[in-house]
Amino acid sequence: MLAAAAASNAQVKIIAHRGASWLAPENTVASARLAWEKNADAVECDIYLSKDNKIIVIHDSNTKRTTGEDHVVSETNSKVLRALDAGSFKDEKYRGEKLPFLSEIIKTVPKGKELVVEIKCKSEILPYLEKAVRKYQNKIVFTFICFDFQTITDTRKTFPGNACYWLCSNAELLDKTFSKVGPAGLEGVSLSWNIITEDVVKKARELGLEVYSWTVDDPAEAKRLIGLGVEGITTNRPGWLNEQIF
């Protein structure tokens, strides 16, 4: 297995976690643009549905951590959310960065590159998501990920032509659910780095599944995962990590 993995190292994707979030404010247009400048193979972003059914790019269900103001995304209209400052928590030079609409992140993606969309809410977002990505499907690659198994299964049905992966950070839950991933039509699993072992990758291969990892900013850990044969590594530091491991 290790020899085969070594031969395919060059194909390992480097995925920018919430953009180049080590340097720029996570899940913003600035962070996405910087990730592309750092030659990331893909950018990952997180989405929720606002009260007025707009797709907002943000990791938390609440805006407090990244904007300093306390709003529940699903209970707040996009006009209010868009007025918040989502940049200065990271660095004063990013003051004025907005919580983006998904469409704004999509527009940063170079032709042929990949956007990994993590669905943080449930399946109610899918009709709006399908509409949001429809006209870009022939220009860029969309991949969908989610922790909620029912939601990612529903996502597969909504997007039969796009790769979908189930997210997991719990080894026991992974063991219980592994056999359901393939029959649900999913391409594979996206796992926290600390539950990825040789046995996990071996089992995934036996089930015909791919394995992605998150969130890795340590070159030694990245090299371990590459040796095991993971298809992609999600990192906050895409440019720097790429320089360290290749």
GURO-268704 format. One record per residue (C-alpha): residue number from 1; residue in three letters; z, x, y. Coordinates in pm, whole numbers, plus 50000, padded with zeros to 5 digits. Layout:
% GURO-268704
REC    n  res      Z      X      Y
REC  NUM  ALA      Z      X      Y
...
END
This chain:
% GURO-268704
REC    n  res      Z      X      Y
REC    1  MET  50000  50000  50000
REC    2  LEU  50097  50273  50246
REC    3  ALA  49772  50462  50197
REC    4  ALA  49571  50149  50263
REC    5  ALA  49778  50076  50572
REC    6  ALA  49725  50427  50705
REC    7  ALA  49351  50384  50675
REC    8  SER  49361  50074  50891
REC    9  ASN  49596  50199  51164
REC   10  ALA  49320  50192  51420
REC   11  GLN  49288  49817  51372
REC   12  VAL  49651  49739  51460
REC   13  LYS  49661  49520  51768
REC   14  ILE  49888  49603  52060
REC   15  ILE  49999  49272  52211
REC   16  ALA  50161  49264  52554
REC   17  HIS  50481  49059  52533
REC   18  ARG  50479  48813  52823
REC   19  GLY  50230  49055  52974
REC   20  ALA  50330  49409  53068
REC   21  SER  50683  49281  53114
REC   22  TRP  50855  49620  53116
REC   23  LEU  50703  49684  53458
REC   24  ALA  50606  49344  53599
REC   25  PRO  50779  49004  53599
REC   26  GLU  50732  48839  53261
REC   27  ASN  50489  48551  53214
REC   28  THR  50323  48591  53553
REC   29  VAL  49966  48655  53658
REC   30  ALA  50077  49000  53777
REC   31  SER  50217  49083  53435
REC   32  ALA  49904  48966  53256
REC   33  ARG  49673  49161  53485
REC   34  LEU  49879  49476  53444
REC   35  ALA  49866  49439  53065
REC   36  TRP  49487  49435  53075
REC   37  GLU  49494  49743  53301
REC   38  LYS  49710  49909  53035
REC   39  ASN  49440  49833  52774
REC   40  ALA  49639  49582  52573
REC   41  ASP  49440  49422  52293
REC   42  ALA  49602  49087  52366
REC   43  VAL  49851  48923  52600
REC   44  GLU  50121  48688  52473
REC   45  CYS  50259  48411  52693
REC   46  ASP  50501  48120  52650
REC   47  ILE  50435  47760  52751
REC   48  TYR  50622  47439  52826
REC   49  LEU  50506  47101  52950
REC   50  SER  50634  46993  53290
REC   51  LYS  50747  46639  53374
REC   52  ASP  50401  46563  53515
REC   53  ASN  50229  46703  53204
REC   54  LYS  50115  47037  53342
REC   55  ILE  50129  47344  53117
REC   56  ILE  50366  47594  53273
REC   57  VAL  50393  47955  53157
REC   58  ILE  50761  48042  53117
REC   59  HIS  50980  48159  52830
REC   60  ASP  51299  47964  52895
REC   61  SER  51335  47587  52905
REC   62  ASN  51523  47638  53230
REC   63  THR  51406  47832  53537
REC   64  LYS  51744  47986  53628
REC   65  ARG  51704  48332  53472
REC   66  THR  51369  48422  53624
REC   67  THR  51374  48228  53952
REC   68  GLY  51742  48198  54040
REC   69  GLU  51708  47822  54077
REC   70  ASP  51826  47574  53818
REC   71  HIS  51553  47340  53691
REC   72  VAL  51478  47211  53342
REC   73  VAL  51102  47257  53305
REC   74  SER  51039  46936  53110
REC   75  GLU  51233  46732  53366
REC   76  THR  51070  46883  53675
REC   77  ASN  50732  46820  53837
REC   78  SER  50497  47115  53860
REC   79  LYS  50494  47105  54241
REC   80  VAL  50864  47192  54242
REC   81  LEU  50826  47455  53970
REC   82  ARG  50535  47617  54150
REC   83  ALA  50737  47657  54469
REC   84  LEU  50985  47889  54294
REC   85  ASP  50978  48267  54321
REC   86  ALA  50928  48407  53970
REC   87  GLY  50873  48768  54072
REC   88  SER  51153  48915  54279
REC   89  PHE  51406  48902  53991
REC   90  LYS  51208  49195  53850
REC   91  ASP  51121  49382  54169
REC   92  GLU  51108  49290  54534
REC   93  LYS  50743  49390  54547
REC   94  TYR  50665  49093  54325
REC   95  ARG  50831  48838  54551
REC   96  GLY  50618  48524  54570
REC   97  GLU  50481  48539  54216
REC   98  LYS  50463  48184  54091
REC   99  LEU  50534  48029  53755
REC  100  PRO  50170  48014  53647
REC  101  PHE  49973  47730  53506
REC  102  LEU  49828  47833  53170
REC  103  SER  49483  47810  53326
REC  104  GLU  49573  48092  53565
REC  105  ILE  49671  48323  53280
REC  106  ILE  49354  48231  53092
REC  107  LYS  49146  48335  53392
REC  108  THR  49288  48689  53376
REC  109  VAL  49163  48744  53021
REC  110  PRO  48856  48969  52998
REC  111  LYS  48568  48832  52795
REC  112  GLY  48623  48891  52425
REC  113  LYS  48994  48969  52461
REC  114  GLU  49276  48765  52306
REC  115  LEU  49544  48538  52449
REC  116  VAL  49838  48464  52221
REC  117  VAL  50000  48137  52325
REC  118  GLU  50353  48067  52211
REC  119  ILE  50437  47697  52217
REC  120  LYS  50801  47667  52320
REC  121  CYS  50818  47288  52314
REC  122  LYS  50695  47045  52048
REC  123  SER  50365  46880  51957
REC  124  GLU  50357  46656  52266
REC  125  ILE  50190  46944  52448
REC  126  LEU  49891  46965  52213
REC  127  PRO  49655  46710  52379
REC  128  TYR  49701  46890  52711
REC  129  LEU  49667  47231  52550
REC  130  GLU  49344  47133  52378
REC  131  LYS  49201  47020  52710
REC  132  ALA  49320  47335  52888
REC  133  VAL  49153  47580  52650
REC  134  ARG  48843  47384  52553
REC  135  LYS  48599  47530  52805
REC  136  TYR  48714  47887  52743
REC  137  GLN  48688  47886  52363
REC  138  ASN  48352  48065  52363
REC  139  LYS  48464  48332  52610
REC  140  ILE  48800  48455  52484
REC  141  VAL  49005  48446  52165
REC  142  PHE  49300  48206  52147
REC  143  THR  49578  48250  51894
REC  144  PHE  49876  48013  51868
REC  145  ILE  50231  48084  51754
REC  146  CYS  50547  47875  51732
REC  147  PHE  50895  47880  51576
REC  148  ASP  50889  47510  51493
REC  149  PHE  50705  47473  51164
REC  150  GLN  50592  47115  51222
REC  151  THR  50455  47201  51565
REC  152  ILE  50254  47499  51441
REC  153  THR  50124  47285  51154
REC  154  ASP  50014  47022  51406
REC  155  THR  49860  47300  51617
REC  156  ARG  49649  47409  51321
REC  157  LYS  49514  47053  51294
REC  158  THR  49436  47044  51667
REC  159  PHE  49274  47390  51664
REC  160  PRO  49111  47430  51321
REC  161  GLY  48900  47720  51444
REC  162  ASN  49184  47927  51588
REC  163  ALA  49438  48150  51418
REC  164  CYS  49791  48005  51398
REC  165  TYR  50109  48188  51295
REC  166  TRP  50462  48073  51226
REC  167  LEU  50733  48266  51411
REC  168  CYS  51056  48362  51237
REC  169  SER  51353  48590  51300
REC  170  ASN  51575  48486  51007
REC  171  ALA  51524  48654  50670
REC  172  GLU  51679  48370  50472
REC  173  LEU  51467  48107  50647
REC  174  LEU  51158  48321  50593
REC  175  ASP  51227  48342  50221
REC  176  LYS  51268  47965  50198
REC  177  THR  50955  47891  50400
REC  178  PHE  50710  48166  50296
REC  179  SER  50541  47955  50028
REC  180  LYS  50469  47673  50277
REC  181  VAL  50280  47887  50530
REC  182  GLY  49950  47917  50344
REC  183  PRO  49930  47551  50234
REC  184  ALA  49987  47452  50598
REC  185  GLY  49662  47632  50679
REC  186  LEU  49824  47911  50879
REC  187  GLU  49688  48264  50887
REC  188  GLY  50029  48422  50854
REC  189  VAL  50368  48494  51004
REC  190  SER  50486  48663  51322
REC  191  LEU  50827  48816  51255
REC  192  SER  51109  48991  51435
REC  193  TRP  51071  49362  51357
REC  194  ASN  51414  49384  51194
REC  195  ILE  51330  49148  50907
REC  196  ILE  51002  49317  50817
REC  197  THR  51039  49524  50499
REC  198  GLU  50797  49655  50240
REC  199  ASP  50892  49362  50017
REC  200  VAL  50819  49113  50296
REC  201  VAL  50474  49261  50356
REC  202  LYS  50405  49274  49982
REC  203  LYS  50498  48908  49942
REC  204  ALA  50282  48814  50240
REC  205  ARG  49986  48991  50084
REC  206  GLU  50044  48815  49752
REC  207  LEU  50033  48485  49942
REC  208  GLY  49720  48588  50133
REC  209  LEU  49902  48601  50466
REC  210  GLU  49893  48837  50764
REC  211  VAL  50207  48982  50924
REC  212  TYR  50261  49042  51295
REC  213  SER  50575  49187  51452
REC  214  TRP  50779  49152  51771
REC  215  THR  50923  49286  52000
REC  216  VAL  50887  49663  51959
REC  217  ASP  50934  49923  52233
REC  218  ASP  51038  50210  52004
REC  219  PRO  50754  50436  51882
REC  220  ALA  50937  50527  51561
REC  221  GLU  50980  50162  51473
REC  222  ALA  50617  50091  51560
REC  223  LYS  50505  50368  51327
REC  224  ARG  50723  50229  51049
REC  225  LEU  50564  49887  51087
REC  226  ILE  50215  50033  51098
REC  227  GLY  50294  50220  50777
REC  228  LEU  50393  49892  50615
REC  229  GLY  50059  49743  50715
REC  230  VAL  50135  49492  50990
REC  231  GLU  49831  49355  51171
REC  232  GLY  49979  49364  51519
REC  233  ILE  50274  49482  51725
REC  234  THR  50405  49290  52024
REC  235  THR  50563  49508  52292
REC  236  ASN  50687  49495  52649
REC  237  ARG  50523  49836  52709
REC  238  PRO  50163  49810  52583
REC  239  GLY  50016  50112  52760
REC  240  TRP  50306  50348  52695
REC  241  LEU  50355  50246  52332
REC  242  ASN  49987  50286  52259
REC  243  GLU  50002  50642  52395
REC  244  GLN  50305  50722  52178
REC  245  ILE  50174  50601  51844
REC  246  PHE  49801  50681  51844
END
